[in-house]
């Protein structure tokens, strides 16, 4: 049974693909960028990036084309900047 489950998980993972820049722009979401060197972070408009790089590039790969505006490092992580849900739980 374990091998069957492993095969199912492998097939399901093969169908998942990272969101592309075109999909981010369609949804009106920005791209969140994080410098792994100095921890500087910012949101960049997807339309601005799409004009330079095209719509087919996966969002996690965008960091390879960027440079930190704070320290100049090229070690940038990127992801969609999902809207915040605000405070979800209150701990009292």
C-alpha positions in Angstrom: 0.0 0.0 0.0 2.9 2.4 0.7 4.2 2.2 -2.9 0.7 3.0 -4.3 0.5 6.1 -2.1 4.0 7.2 -3.1 3.1 6.8 -6.7 -0.1 8.8 -6.3 1.8 11.6 -4.5 4.5 11.7 -7.2 1.8 12.0 -9.9 0.0 14.8 -8.0 3.2 16.7 -7.5 4.0 16.4 -11.1 0.8 18.3 -12.0 1.5 21.2 -9.7 3.3 24.1 -11.4 4.4 27.3 -9.9 2.3 30.4 -10.8 3.6 32.3 -13.8 4.1 36.1 -14.0 1.2 36.3 -16.4 -1.2 34.6 -13.9 0.0 37.0 -11.2 -0.8 40.0 -13.4 -4.2 38.5 -14.4 -5.2 38.3 -10.7 -3.9 41.8 -9.9 -1.3 40.5 -7.4 2.1 42.0 -6.9 5.4 40.0 -6.5 6.9 39.8 -3.0 10.7 39.9 -3.1 13.1 39.0 -0.2 16.9 39.4 -0.1 18.4 36.4 1.5 21.5 38.3 2.3 20.3 41.5 4.1 16.6 40.6 4.6 15.4 43.7 2.7 12.0 43.1 1.2 9.6 44.8 -1.2 6.6 44.3 -3.4 7.1 44.8 -7.1 4.2 45.3 -9.6 3.8 42.3 -11.8 3.1 44.4 -14.9 6.4 46.1 -14.6 8.2 42.7 -14.5 6.1 41.2 -17.3 7.1 44.1 -19.6 10.8 43.1 -19.1 10.6 39.3 -18.8 7.4 38.1 -20.4 4.3 36.3 -19.0 5.6 32.7 -19.1 8.3 32.9 -16.4 7.5 31.1 -13.1 7.3 33.5 -10.2 9.9 31.6 -8.1 12.5 32.0 -10.9 12.1 35.8 -11.0 14.7 36.3 -8.2 17.5 35.2 -10.6 16.8 38.3 -12.7 16.8 40.7 -9.7 19.3 42.6 -7.5 18.6 43.9 -4.0 18.2 47.7 -4.0 19.6 47.8 -0.5 22.8 45.7 -0.5 23.2 44.8 -4.2 23.1 41.0 -3.7 21.6 38.8 -6.3 20.3 36.2 -3.9 16.6 37.1 -4.1 13.6 34.9 -3.3 10.2 35.7 -4.9 6.6 34.6 -4.5 3.2 36.0 -5.2 2.3 38.7 -2.6 -1.0 37.2 -1.6 -3.4 39.7 0.1 -3.4 39.7 3.8 -6.4 38.3 5.7 -5.6 40.7 8.6 -5.8 39.4 12.1 -7.2 35.8 11.9 -7.1 34.8 15.5 -7.1 36.7 18.7 -5.0 35.4 21.5 -6.1 36.7 25.0 
